[in-house]
Amino acid sequence: QVQVVESGGGLVQPGGSLRLSCQASGNIVSINRMAWYRQAPGTQRDLVAVWFSNNSTSVMDFVKGRFTISRGNAKNWVSLRMNSLKPEDTAVYYCNVHERGRDYWGQGLQVPVSS
């Protein structure tokens, strides 16, 4: 079993910035990719950004130029830096870990973007 723990969520004003972190632990042999998803109330869960084990990254068009995903110094850890936040970024943000063909999810972080 793999545990996924997220941190860094919280209220932020429009135009502000926030950094989310995701730490995977447990029975890990090799993580193929780690990703951030988000889900606003009444909407589907959408992919936001992905980090791959070859250290490449991908950011979805709707947040490109504002969000950055990167691996951290700690093992099995990634961060999502969010800049110039907009009210439409308001959502629960989830970390997803793909390890040996299985997906593991964090509990989600509430990120309200509001003044």
Long-range contacts (C-beta under 8 A, 24 or more apart in sequence): 1-26, 1-27, 1-104, 2-26, 2-27, 2-28, 2-97, 2-99, 2-102, 2-104, 3-104, 4-95, 4-96, 4-97, 4-104, 4-105, 4-106, 5-106, 6-93, 6-94, 6-95, 6-106, 6-107, 6-108, 6-109, 7-109, 8-79, 8-109, 9-93, 9-109, 9-110, 9-111, 10-110, 10-111, 11-112, 11-114, 12-85, 12-111, 12-112, 12-113, 13-85, 13-113, 13-114, 13-115, 14-85, 14-86, 14-87, 14-113, 14-114, 14-115, 15-84, 15-85, 16-85, 16-113, 17-81, 17-82, 17-83, 17-84, 17-85, 18-81, 18-82, 18-85, 18-111, 19-79, 19-80, 19-81, 19-82, 20-79, 20-80, 20-82, 20-93, 20-95, 20-109, 20-111, 21-72, 21-77, 21-78, 21-79, 21-80, 22-77, 22-78, 22-79, 22-80, 22-95, 22-97, 22-106, 23-74, 23-76, 23-77, 24-76, 24-77, 24-97, 24-99, 24-104, 25-76, 28-76, 28-99, 29-99, 29-100, 30-99, 30-100, 31-76, 31-97, 31-98, 31-99, 32-98, 32-99, 32-100, 33-97, 33-98, 34-76, 34-78, 34-95, 34-96, 34-97, 34-98, 35-69, 35-95, 35-96, 35-98, 36-69, 36-78, 36-80, 36-93, 36-94, 36-95, 36-96, 37-93, 37-94, 37-96, 38-89, 38-91, 38-92, 38-93, 38-94, 38-111, 39-91, 39-92, 39-94, 39-108, 40-88, 40-90, 40-91, 40-92, 43-91, 45-94, 48-80, 48-93, 49-80, 51-78, 63-89, 82-111, 85-113, 86-113, 87-113, 87-114, 88-113, 89-113, 90-114
